[in-house]
Amino acid sequence: MPWKQGYTISDEKSLADGEVRWPDGKRCAIHIVVDLSVARGAEGIGPRDLASPAAQFGLNDGLDLLLDALARQALRATFAVPAVLAECYPDRVKEIVRLGHEVAAHGFKHEDVSALSRDEEKARIALATELLGAISGVRPAGWFALPRQKDAFAGGAISANTMGLLLEAGYDYMGNGLADDLPHYWVTDFASRQAILTLPYYYHFDDQFFCLFPTEGTGLENPDALLRNWRAELDAQYRRGRFFGITLHPQHIGWCHRLAGLEEFLGGLAGRALWNPTGVELARYWMAAYPAARSLKLAPSIWQDYPGSLS
Amino acid sequence: MSDSRSADRLGAELAELKAAAAHNGGRIRRLDGLRWPRGARIAVNITVDFDAMLLRRLNNEPPMELAKGEFGGRVGIWRLLELFEAHAIKATIFTPGRICELYPEALRAAVAGGHELADHMWEHRVPKEPSLARDHLLKTAAALKAIGGRRPVGSRSHYPAALLREEGFIYNSHGAPSHRPYYVLDERGRPLVLELPFHFAIDDAMFFSFAWYRSGNAGQRLADTDRVFDLWLAAFQQQYRQAGYLNICLHPFVSGRALRIAMLDRLIAAMKASPGVWFASCEEVARHCLAAHPAGAPAAAAASPSGA
């Protein structure tokens, strides 16, 4: 069997803290991702999702409040936008771009692609890329496959073909991976060392799993635990000089006390030597500073097949 | 149905339950009056289950779940080793044999740091077929010996205790019928292996790993580190007061996250603030127990529900 496929997606060891450098002598990077999807199921956004009170709040009042909160702290974010949502709310997407944020792709309709044929998935990536580029004015450079509140696993769904298709379609980065807490290379072909840069995501820093919605997610209201997680991780990663990322949903974080908590957290960032890039800025910096050709260390595999054990 | 037939059936049920209780009670022997070396007031085993993505793979979980486990090999294990070194603590790394092919560099670093490598099955399962189970156990022992230079003497697994004993293992760290070390006995009451008990309440994944053991979204495992710090310190203090034992189970893909390393750093410092805390590898604790309470010695005060 080739390399350790089916087990690992990258090299054996991450960069040590001391090897990480950020632009302008900054100590740590902070990446804010805003997920605009309102999909509740694996099939992606449907008419009923758009009709929900949460969706209507999230795409209107909630988004206004979140954009204001970011602007007050002069922070920029990467918005993960399903293509169908950009078609339905083009003015909102244009406003996000006008305010200096990045618009990245979040699937055609934030659907689960894991069972699609390669051709079907390829066609959807092409269509989503075209639609988002036409509305935002810039071809998206990043692609996300974030989880939904009801997903059995909180990592987001991709197929075996997704990463390779994103490379083919010219994407600079994939926005949510779990194998590291730094940007890292997701190897799609070990023989040719082809890889796509993947930005870190972790569900313990994603608001949707801490905010009550009785029949979805946890059904429990824990935004205080979310805030403690954010503070603890930021402190620890800042000391290490690494990276910190949070994922926000306007329909969740925009509400009352949750918004107050977010504003308090964002207000506390001032005074720290943080670099706040959008996804594409982060990805392009990383690929220049730590190119795969130099930093990806794919040791020759000692992996073997044995009778009586999994390949 | 007649009253007598009903009474017969209930009587049979009762007899079956009494037999089961007697059987179970006869299969463990507590080490009464166990004391720790050099007057230590508590023994603490920090144990690391280094499965990375192997269990996710075994359960056929989707790609991002495997990547979540991969964090443990790329990042988490290294941070745990640094943490242990900073506190001069020797830990036990329960390692599936397959990990030797995935993360040999980290395992060599663990050995160089003086930590114990122990068995955690070949690919995180115990095959039902006895010959394949033995094959997996021996493959793992050989793989760990190739890296660590010595054969493992401990396991965290569901392997039958008789098999572990036959293959030279002295302890398992899996059961929880007692919160202190105890012997697992065979059908005739003879000790097979020592158990260093482990409890899910002192297991990081139970608090921090979404979808662990197939828990649904409502059975959320999204605790923050302050809460777990408080719970685990309380567990330590409770055991400290009674000259007890604490086995802290960490997974590199869970506890290797920066916020949790910071919490563990605080927790270890808080434990060290009390005098007489013996931080040891599982092997050290097991060898102490075996020497202080030899398996061959008569079970002077062996406790069982029937008092046998």
Interface residues (C-beta under 8 A of the other chain):
Chain A: K4 G6 Y7 T8 I9 S10 D11 E12 K13 S14 A16 S114 A145 Q149 K150 D151 A152 F153 A154 G155 G156 A157 I158 A160 N176 G177 L178 A179 D180 D181 H184 Y202 Y203 H204 F209 F210 E216 G217 T218 G219 L220 N222 A225 L226 R228 N229 A232 E233 D235 A236 Q237 R240 R242 S301 I302 W303 Q304 Y306 G308 S309 L310
Chain B: M53 L54 R57 L58 E61 P62 P63 M64 E65 L66 A67 K68 E70 F71 G73 R74 V75 W78 R98 E101 L102 Y103 P104 E105 A106 W122 E123 P127 L132 D135 H136 K139 F208 F210 A211 G216 N217 A218 Q220 L222 A223 D224 T225 D226 R227 R257 A258 L259 I261 A262 M263
